[in-house]
């Protein structure tokens, strides 16, 4: 994948900005900044949910929407998401 961040921290695909909803954008930014390390659930809650309660289901939905939004990205269920 050709993922990066612009100078303001917005995700880029092949140098072009990705039009993502705020939570998906925050999750992808976190994954890009932390790669190749594993990101814990609390880090996602802090980055995208701003301290509000986050369920496992809401995080899974967010990751699923993010996967569908990335060009050429269609990992199967159970495959790790690699930024």
Secondary structure, 3 states (H helix, E strand, C coil): CCEEECCCCCEEECCEECCCCHHHHHHHHHHHHHCCCCCCHHHHHHHHCCCCCCCHHHHHHHHHHHHHHCCCCCCCCCCCCCC
